[in-house]
Amino acid sequence: MKPSDKAWLQLVAAARQAETVQDDACPHGFATRVAARALSARDNAAGSLLERFALRAVVFSGLLAVLGAAGNIAAVFPAANPGTVDNYFTADDPAAIILETAP
């Protein structure tokens, strides 16, 4: 039985036990009690497996985004000596520059 079915049966049982009132008006606070009882049953139920994995996936993807941004911080702030990086892109033969600077 689903938790929502169980909550519905509890609400129906509580409604059957209520006093019979001759007036057509509902007692004071009836709607609030019904709504509170319905929502409390939903809050006490454990989340589904999909909800748990979805929350973990959101946290994990956020962590990856932060790590990715931290790993690319060098692209945002240039190095202390940007002239060496510019040489790779402005020279006629980048392969020669790489071979010359290789250890």
N, C-alpha and C positions, 0 to 999 in steps of 0.2 A: 504494500500500500504506500502510495506517495505521501510525503509529509503534508502536502496541501490537502489531500483527501482526509488525512487524519485531523487536520485543523478544522476542516469543514464539518466533520462528524462531531467534533467537540463543540463547535458553535451551534449545530443543530440540537445536540443534547442539552446544551445550556438554554436554548430557546424553548425547548419543551418543558423544562423545569420552571420556567418563569411563571409568575402569578398571572391569572387571567384578570385583565383590567376591563371594566365596563366602558371606559372612555375610549374614544378613538385616538386620542393623543398618546404619543410614546412617553414613557417616564423621562424625567430630567436626566440627561447624560447617557441615554441609551445608545445613541449613535457613536459616541466617544468610546463607550465600553466595547461595543462590537468591533470598532476599528482597532482599538488597542489590543484586544484579544486576537484578532486576525494577524496583526503585525507581529505580535510577540511570538506566535507560533512560527512565523517565517524567520525571525531573528535567531531563535534557538536552534533551528536546523543547521546542520553543517553544510558548507558550500559544496557544490558538486566537484567532481574530479577535474572537469574541464576548467572551472573557475580557478582552482588552485594552480593548475599548470599555466593558465593564462596570466595570472598575476606574477608567477615566477618568470615567465617569458618576458613580460614588460620590464621587470626589474633587471633581468639579464641583458636585454637589448639596451636599456638605459646605461648600464655599466659599460657595455661595449662602445656606445656612443661617446661616453666620457673618456674612455681609454683611447679611442681613435682620435679624438680631438687633442688629447694630451700628446699622442704620438706624432701628430702633425703640427705641433707648435712651432717647429723650425720653419715651416712654410709660411707661417704668419709673421714671425719675427726673423729678419735676416740674420745671418751669422755675423760674428765680429769682423770677419774679413770677407766682405761680399765680392771683392774683386776676383777671387779665384773662381767663384761660381760663375761670374759673368764671362770669364775667359772661355769656359766650355761652350757657351752659346754664341759668342761673337767671333770666334776664330774660324779660319778657313777649313782646318782639318781637326775636328774634335778628337779623333782617334790618336793622332800624333800627340796631342796635349795629354791625353790620358796615359799613353805609354811613357811619356817623359816624366810625368809626376808619379808613376807607379813605383813602389819600393823595389 
